[in-house]
Amino acid sequence: MRLLAVVLVAACTSENVVVGNLQEVTSLKAIPNHELDVLFVVDNSPSMLDKQESLAANFPRMIDVLATLDDGVPDLHIGVVTSDLGTSGSQTAPAPGIGSGPGQCRGTGDAGNLQQTAAMTERYLADGNYSGALRDAFAQLAQVGDQGCGFEQHLGAMRRALDNNTTNAGFLRDAANLAVVILADEDDCSVADSAFFGPDTATLGPLQSFRCFRFGVQCDPDDNAPGDKTNCRPRANSYLDDVSPYADFLVGLKSDARRVMVAGVVGDPAPVAVELAPPPGGGPAIPTLAHSCTFAGLNGPEVADPSVRIASFLDHFPGRSRLTSICNDDLSSAVSDIGESAKQLMGDPCLDTSQLADTSDAPGIQPACEVADVRDAAPTSPTAIPSCADSAGTCYELAADPIACPATPDHLRVQIHRTGDVTADTWTHVRCQPR
């Protein structure tokens, strides 16, 4: 959206920087929304215990980032759902159970029901409905174990959790912003047709997790032969659900994509390769999806598979998604990044000056920016907000604020000073000169 026409020369710099072709760097709700619902989709299949522990240990980092918002930590609802939907499909009844012990799949599994601990009075964390500190309550909630179904239906569990108006009642608020965070070391395997769980056949192949890749991802070359695969993307019209409707579902909950963010702490989406290896129970080698990343965990080598479908899901939310690798024994940076993304969703006034042109010889980066209010009801009629240096009325200033912007190089933020009211559908857009 072009807000204003700006062509000028900065007189204070020795290089005479020409200001133009400004790019939007942030947009803020003129009337802040302080409510945020956060759904964590946590893989509870075998091999996930250490990742759950790291998420729990680093959760305070996310809260610390949110605490730098102007109004402090938002009014939070925090829910956790597992990836275990048993042998159910989105369009069919569950197939007979498969397997035994850790990784077995039965019925509808956890059915998208939000998890609850003894410290909670409801199926989600909110101010006043749990005992002890938030960090401790979340640590108990997020460590959901490793006994869940080995066919992980991350996106399906997300939708069932948010579409469950009975068991999960109260978690999702109409007026709140929504964040979804996926923690997983295998890709999404959200099943449409539960015939997917049938016994070995020529059509289905061995009843192993490779089926999730075979029927959920399409690559070049599009075959099961060993070797590297390129141009991988979700497969449509198969036993698994397409990814796009899940993104549409999230946006439909809020009727405004700007109120939704998604994040994934998952296996690296690439490289993608098929190899031959014996199945877990032994026997002749069969096609297997090669791991996309490995790392040294506390208990030995750890691996994760390429998250092609989850990455595609995140791509449906440009500017409002964050993908980080789960292949790390320390998820502190990943969880901090989630906090930063959630902060942007809530309205982050901080400017990353490392990406902006300096238009002055004064100390620090002196960016050239323009600010305007835009109403959703009149998107082609922006109202320019002048600099406070030029106006005594509603105006903006760029000021250093180390408390609100600790992570940016110059701690520079946009501060709007208003002398009148704005309508609820007003967004403030900030555009600056890039480097």
C-alpha positions, 0 to 999 in steps of 0.5 A: 500500500502506498501511503504518501509520495515522498521524494526529498534529499536529506540535507544533514548527511554528507552523502545526500541520501535520496529518500524514496521507495519507502518500504513498510517496516511495521503496522500497529493497531491504533487502539491496541488489542491486549488479548492474546490466545496462544495454542501450543501443538506439541508432538507427543510421539516417542523421541520428544521428551527432551524437546518438551523439556527445552520448550518448558525451560525456555518459556520464560524467554517468550514472556520476557519479550512480551513484557516489553510491550507498552502495556506489559505482558498481554492478557493471555490464554495459553493452551496445549494440545498433542499431535495424537489423533489416533487412527482418525481422519478428518473425513472418516471414522477411526480405523482399527488401532495399530501398534502397541506400547509407545507410538501406538494409535487408537481411536481418536487419541487425544482428540484435540482436547486441550491438556490440563494438569492438577494445578489448573481449574480449566483446560488452559492457563489464564490469570487466576485459574492455576496455582503457583508461577506461570512458568511452573504451570506451563512447564507441567502442561507442556511436558505431555510425554512420549507415548502418543501416536507415531503418525503425528497429525499436528494441523488436524489437532490444531483445528480440532482444538480450536473448533472444539466449542465444548471441551475447550470452551473459553480458551478461544476469545472472539476479540483476542489475537491468536498465535499457534506454535508447533513443536515437532521433530516429524512433519505433519501427517493430518489424515483425511481418509482413515483407510491410510492406516490400513495394513500393508498393500501394494497401494499403501506400502508398509505401515510405517511413517514413510506413508506420511511422506508418500501421500502427503508430499510431492517432489521432483522426481515424484517417486519412492526411489532412493535419492535426493528430492527437489521442489517438494510441496504438499500433495493434494487429493490424497489420503492426507489433508491438503495444507491450505484449508488449515490456513484458511481455517485460522484466518476464518476464526478471526476474519482478519489475517493480521490477527493471526501468527504461526510458528514452527520449531520443527525439522529443517524443511530441506534437504529431502531425500529417500533412502533404503533402511530396515524398518524399526522392527527389523526385516528387509530394507524399505523406502525411508525418509532421510533425516534433514538435520541431526544434533548431539542431544543430552542423551546421544544423537538426535534427529528430525525429518524435513517439515515440508508440509508445516513449512508450507503452512507457515508460508501462508502467513507472510510476515506473521510466521516464524520457522526455526530448527528443532535440531538444537539442544538449546531452544532458547533462541527459538522460543525468544523468536516466537516471543518476538513474532508474537510481539509483532502481532500485538503491535511492535513499535520497534525499528530494526535500524540495521535494515534502514538507511542513515540519512544524517551524520548525527550519532546512531542511525537516523532513518527517513520514515513516514507514518500514516493512519489507514482505516479498513473502511477507507484503505485508499485514503490514508491520513498522514501523521507529521513528525512532532518536530513539525506539528503540535497536534497528533504527531510521531517521533522516533525515540530510543527506548531500551526497555521496549526495544532491547533487541534492536541495535539503536533501541529505536521505536515509533511513538505516536502522540494523539490529541484526538480519538481514532476509530477501532478499524484504524491501523498505523503504518510506518514506512522507512527508507531501506539500506 
